[in-house]
Amino acid sequence: MHNRAAQKKLTILFLVTDDWFFLMHRKALALAAQSAGMRVLVATAPGPAVHEIEGLGFTHYPLKMRRASRNPLRELTGLLDLVRLYRQIQPDIVHQVSIKPIIYGSLAAWIARIPAVVNAVTGLGFVFITGGRMKKIMRRVIEGAYRLIGKRTKVRFLFENPDDRRHFLEENIINPEQAVLILGSGVDVERFQPQIFEAKTPLPVVLLAARLLWHKGIREFVEAAELLHEKGVEAEFWLAGMPDTSNPAAVPASRLLYWHRQGHVRWLGFQKDMPALYQKAAVVCLPTRYREGIPVTLLEAAACAKPLVATDMPGCREIVRDGENGFLVRPGDVPALAVALEPLIMDQELCYNFGIYSRELVKAQFDSKKVIAETFVVYNELTGGKFVASHR
């Protein structure tokens, strides 16, 4: 009888707003959980990547919840849909990723009596950037919601950087034992590797790859490119990615096309083969003003042994070590951004040395295998050791 109980598969449900976000940030963890013997379920909004999720052997559940929705009736519908789903599935663990899934999912888990909840805080987002009165009100509402859902005993909050964890503890939002620091969502160091043969481009390439939102520093990147071109620094500046049309901070496609036609930057659009794209870059840049977790693009670029230039913001400063594998600049400081980029454009040896440090740093601290192992420790703790028993 005891052996049968030990062999029973645990069920984990990943709750993520978008299908593409799950594949980019949680696919490796879900595959590892599946390999460890867990039954893996995924709930996201419907989207073009759902077939890929199902192709990995995961059962997918379409959500009525939408990331960008602000309609009260739709929000209530989304919450009730989650309660119904949680009651129907009754998973052993729910792993909820980012603000809305954490808040709505935790309420649903409490109503449906789900025994264990993991909340992944993937950065604090634009609401926690210094702003006006409405942002302060929104911050207080969100912090109050986090404080409420943190009252359960079998709940853990996973933080990608120490600044976010510190904020939650200093504001007494959750207890220290609930706050777990796991650096980033990990990077596959086998897939993202340094180039064996140099990818030839006519000029050094400075790459910014991200969702094209204003607070990701897109304007600052373009203006720094203009400054360097006016100074006679010869380099190409590439923007990779698409505007997130559901986000009010999305850079309009018309603006991206205008910059592209001006010639200071080249807009590449969506890029599927990111390792190949990083191979063509001399420097990878992310001048974000956003409260990141740890930016995936910087992790991937570092794994490919690239020097990095980013803003001195939570999440960025964990992967960019100023003067060792790149440079950190003040958010919004375009002249400082140009100054930081110039020596890396001009000095191949400096790029090489910084790139070596980047690769070693990723292998030591951000390898997806390390992140997965640390997350499994949390699963095991919340299930009272049943997770270990389930995959022996």
Secondary structure by P-SEA (a helix, b strand, c coil): caaaaaacbbbbbbbbccaaaaaaccaaaaaaaaaaccbbbbbbccccaaaaaaaacbbbbbbccccccccaaaaaaaaaaaaaaaaaccccbbbbcccaaaaaaaaaaaaacccbbbbbbcccccccccccaaaaaaaaaaaaaaaaaaccccbbbbbccaaaaaaaaaaccccccccccccccccccccccccccccccccbbbbbbcccccccaaaaaaaaaaaaaaacbbbbbbbbccccccccccccaaaaaaaaaacccccccccccaaaaaaaccbbbbbccccccccaaaaaaaaabbbbbbcccaaaaaaccccccbbbbccccaaaaaaaaccccccaaaaaaaaaaaaaaaaacccaaaaaaaaaaaaaaaacaaaaaacc
